[in-house]
Amino acid sequence: MRSSRPNVRFDISVEAFADRIDALMVECQSLREKQDKAQHVLSELYAKRSVLREQTGVAASTLAELDADYAFMRAEVGSDVICPTCGTAHANDFANKFGLISDAETCKQFLLELQQEIKGVDDAISREREKFSEFDQNLKRITAILDEERGELKLRDLVESESERRVDDAISQERKGLEGKIGEQEVLVDQAVVKMKEFDDRKFQKTIRDRYFLQMRANIAELNVPNLSEKAYRAIDCHIHETGSDLPRALLAYYFAFVHTMRAASPSALFPFVIDTPVQQDQDPANAARIIQFILNNVPRDMQLILGTVSLHGVQYGGHEVHTTQKLRLLNEETYEEAKDYMNPLYMKLLQASKSTK
């Protein structure tokens, strides 16, 4: 930056250009106000256009789905149409077909209205951007003020010199701040290196391995897997090679040993523990009950358990239970509105959070 500057040296007081500086400030303020106003209007118009385009995309997608549904119903010759998603039977009659046609027409009309609105917004954006040409007058007046001479000096020289001085000061201050931050980060790096070396320490690693092994051995005993040798599961990254009804219990013992080892080494909150259909491979009644009881008794502290099972196999459980009442359905129509009212605010917050991160 310094090497590219002209070598201008002068000794002049700001008072010599006081009247022109005042005029310059007035013109700059006028220009700034017009720019701010135009930017504000444009920002609102762009935001409105973005919303309209999103609505157009949703409406177009909905229209395509309606057309596909109508084509599907026309292709079906039976009196009922079975939903391929949920298995619900819908009457393949004129009323339902007409309803789809009516919904599609409404959707088309909505799309046309959206397109008209988008065109209106685009026209408004064009008009607003044309206003930027009005700024040329202000810029010409500012240029004339800057080029006015007093002796052998222009106001532009004075302004540029002062601007360069301020840039130098700003760069110098920022450099000092960055050097301070770099020093702070170097200290953190050194501390992190020391911490990482602790994790590489053999004693530390042995503590983790021993904790896992003891937990795994206890789980194997509690789940009654007598044929699995200690050598087969001594390493944390082992592969369980059990067969028959012993395999699900051996795997369950391993998963719980792994999670308990993590829980003991980390104070942070853990994810929910989701277990689906743990009773597999024709377990006898005693082992089936043993599996359920083991899961309920060994959930790590401060960790939520979500267990999906056909039966508790006689094990008593005092926590919350969800019982399905219809085949192939988890939800029911009676509580739809209640669930919708509860979930919608959470869903909107999720959308807002995802938009703010883009």
N, C-alpha and C positions, 0 to 999 in steps of 0.2 A: 504493500500500500504506500509506504513512504517513497519507494523508488519511482512510483508512477506519478507522484504529485509534481505540479509545476513549482519552480523555485521562486515563489513570490514573497518578497519581504517588504514590509511597510510599517510605518508607525503612525497610526491614526486612532482617534478616539471614536467611540460609538456615537457620541453626541453629534458628530458631523453629519450623520445619517439618521438622526433621531426622527425627523418628520417622515422620511421615507420608510423607516422601519415600522412606524405606526401604521402607515398606509398598507404596508405589506401584511401586517398582522390582521388588519380588517379584511383584506382580500382572502387571506388564508382561512380565516374563521368562516367567512361566507361560503367558501368552497367546501370546507369540512362539513358544515351543516347540510349542504345540499347532497353531498356524498353519503352522509349518514342516513338521511331521509330515504334516498334512493336505495341504499343497501338494505334498509329495514323493510321497505315495500317489496323488494325483490326476494328477500329471504322468506317473507310470508307467502309470496306467490309460488316460489319453488317448493315450499313445504306443502302447500295445498295441492300442487300438481303431483307431488310424490304420493300423497294420500289417495288422490283420485286414481292414479295408476295402479296402486295396490288393490283398490276396490275393483278396478277393471279386471285385474288378473284373477281375483277371487270369483267375480261374476262369470268370467269366461270359463273358468274351470268348472263352476257349478253348472253352467249351460251344457258343457260337454258331457258331464255326468248324467244330466237329465236326458240328453239325446241318446246316450248309450243305454240308459234304463228303458227308454221307450222302444228302441230298436230291439232290445232283449225281450221285452214283453210281446212285441209283434212276432218275433221269431218263435216264441213258445206257443204250442198249440193246445196245451192242457188248460184246465180251468184254474189251476193254481200255479204260482211261480215260487220256487224255493230260493230264498236268499243264499248265495254261495258263501257269505261271510258268517252269518249267525244261524242259518238253517230255518228261519221263520218262513211260514207259508203266507203268501199274499195272493188275493184273488186277482186272476188275470181277466178282469172284466172291463167294460166300456168306461165305467166311472173312474177306475184307477188310471186307465190310459188317458182319458180326457184331463184328469188332474195333472198328469205329467206334461201334457201339451200346454195346459194353462200356465203351469209353473215356468215352462220354457219360454213362452211368449212374454211373461212378466219379466223374466231374466233378460230377454233380448231388449225389451223397452228400457230397462234399467241400464243396460250397456250403452244404448244410444244416448241416453241422458248423460251418462258419464263422459262419453266422447265429446258431446257438445260442451260440457263444463270444461274439459281439458283444453278444447280449442279456445274457449273464452279466456282461460288462464294464460295460454300461450300468447294470445293477442295482447293481453295486459302486460306480460313480460316483455314483449317486443316494444310496446309503447314506453315502458319504463326504462328500457335500455337506451332508447333513443334520447332520453333526457340527458344522458351522459354527454351528448354533444354540446349541451348548454354550458358545460364546464369549460369549454375552450375559451370562452370570453374571459372568464376569471383567470385562466392560465396565461393568456396574452397580457392582461394587465399586470400580473405578477412578474412576468418576464420583463416588461417595460420598466418596472420599478427596479428590478435587480440590475438591469443594464444601464441605469442612469449613472453618469460619472460625476465625481467631485474631484476636480483636478485630474490626476492621472489614475485615480482609483475608482473602481466600480463597487457598488454595494454587494454585488455577487462575490467579489474577492473577499470582502469582509465576512460574509455569511459562510463561504466555503472554508475559510481559515478557521472560524470558530467551530464549524461542524467537524473539521478534522481534529481539532484539539479535543473536542468532546468524545469523538470516536476513540482517540488514543487513550483518553482517561477511562472510557468504558472497557476497552480491551484490557487495559492494565488491571483494572479492578476485577474483571471476570477471570483473568489469568490467575490472580492471587487466590480468588475463591476456588477455582478448579484445582490449583495446587494443594490447597488445604483439604479439599474433598478427596483428592488422590491419596494424600497422606493418610486420611481416615480409612480409605478402602484398603490401603496396603497393610494397615494394622489389622483390619478384619481378615484379610487374606492370611496373614501370619497366624492369627488365632485359629482360622479354619484348618490350616495345615497341621497345627498341633492337635486339633480335635480329630482330624482324619487319621492321624498316626495312632491315636488311641483305639480307633476301630480296627486298625491293622494289627494291633497288639495280640499276640497269641493267647494270652491269658483271657483277654476280653472275648475273643472268638470261642475259646473253650467254654467260657461261662454260658454263652448262647447255645452252643451245641449240647452241653450237658443239660441245660434247662429243657431243651426240646426232647432229648432222649428220655429223661425221667418222666416227662409229661406223656410221651408216647407209650412208654412201658406201662404207666398207670392206666392209660386209656385202653390198651390192649387187654389188660387184665379185667377191667370193668366191663368191657364188651365181649369178653369170653372168646378170644381168638387164640387158642392154645398152640396151634400149629405154625404160627408166624414167628420165625426165629428173630432174636435181637439183631443179628447180623444183617437181616433183610431191611431193617428200618433204622439202623444206627445213624446213617448220614441224613442230613436235613433234605437233601435233594435226591432221596432214594426213590425207587420205583417199586410200588407194591405189586408182588406177583402171587397173589393168593387166588384161590379158585372157589367156585360154588357159593354157598350162602355165607362163607367166611369173608368173601371179598368186600361186600358193602360195609361190614362192620370194621374191617381193617382200614378201608378208605376213610370212614367216618372218624376213626381214631386218629389217623394222620392229619386230616383237616383240622380237627380240634387242637391237636398238638401244635400245629403250625400257627393257628390263630392265637392260642394262649402264649406262645413264644413272642409273637409280635406285640400282644397286649402288655406283656411284662416289660418290654423294651421301649415302649412309646407311651407318653402321657396324653397324646392327642386322642380326640374322639374317633372311634372306628365306625366303619360302614355297617349297615344292618346285615345280620347274618341270615341269609336266605337259604333254606334247605327244602328241597322239593322231593317228596316221595322217598324217604330214607329206607323204608322197609321194602327190600327187593330180594330177588333170588330165592323165593319160597322159604322165608325164615320160619322156624317153628314158633309157636306162641310165646315161649319163654324168651327167645332171642328178639322177637318183634317187640315185646314189652320192654326188654332191656335196652333196645335202641332208642325208643321214645324217652324212657326215663333218663338215659345217659344225656341225650340232647338237652332236656329240660334242666338237668342238674349241673351241666357244665358250660352253660353260656357264659362267656367272659363278662366281667363286671362292666357296667355302663354300656352294654352292647345290646341292641334290639334284635330279637329273634323273630323271624317270619318262617313258620313251619307249615308246609303243605303236605297233608297226609289224609288218606282215606279214613283211617281210624286211629285212635289213641291206644288201641289194644289193651284196654283196661287200666291204663295209667291215669291217675287223677291229676287234673291241671286246673288251677284256679285263675288263670289269666284270661285274656280276651280271646274269644273264639268266633269265627265266621263260618256259618253253615250254609252251603248252597242248597237251594230248594228246587232248582230246575236243571235238567240235564243240559250240558254244554253251555250253561249261562252262569256268569258270576254276578252280573248286575240284574236289577229288577226295575220294572217301569214305575212302580208306585213311588219310589224314592228318587226318581230322576230329577225332578225340579229342585228338591231339597239339596241334592248333591251338586247340582248345577250352580245354585245360589252360593253354596259354600266354596266351590272350586273356582268360579269365575274371577273373583278378585285376586286369587293367587296366580291364576293363569295370566291375567293382565300384567301383574308385577313381573312375571317371568318374561313376558314379551318386551316390557320396557327395559329390563335389565339386559336382554340380548341385543336390543337396538343400541343401547348406550355403549356397548363394548365393540360395536362395529366401527 
